[in-house]
Amino acid sequence: MKKDIVCIVCPRGCTIQVNYDKNGIISMEGSSCKRGDEYARAEILSPTRMITSSVKIDNAKYTVCPVKTGAPVSKSKIFDVMEEIYKVRIQAPVQQGDVIIKDVCGTGADIIATQTFEAES
Ligand code: SF4
């Protein structure tokens, strides 16, 4: 199988052509450095993503609080993680950096508040 991957590690945006099969990577062409090779390898073998979203919040100035994962999570877990995030409802006050969900879906990543909200009452 062949796949073109655009490296996002730096602004140069090299396109890396990866040739692979079920046993792993056979060859790669197009990267300009080792970081690109590592990125392309990870994209093929175990792609991960940071997730940003929001959770419902009560007793605050706004009705949602922005959150993100504290570490990248496997792409295959994104929908499970989003379902967990949608279920959550928190109460102000909340501080930026507070853990909202610990080890979400067993990924090892926490869901973290990215904004502070004071309690309104
Ligand atoms: S392969 Fe290297 S030079 Fe090219 S975009 Fe990735 S990090 Fe940048």
Residues whose N, C-alpha, C, O or C-beta is under 5 A from the ligand:
A	BS01	SF4	C7 V9 C10 R12 G13 C14 S31 S32 C33 R35 G36
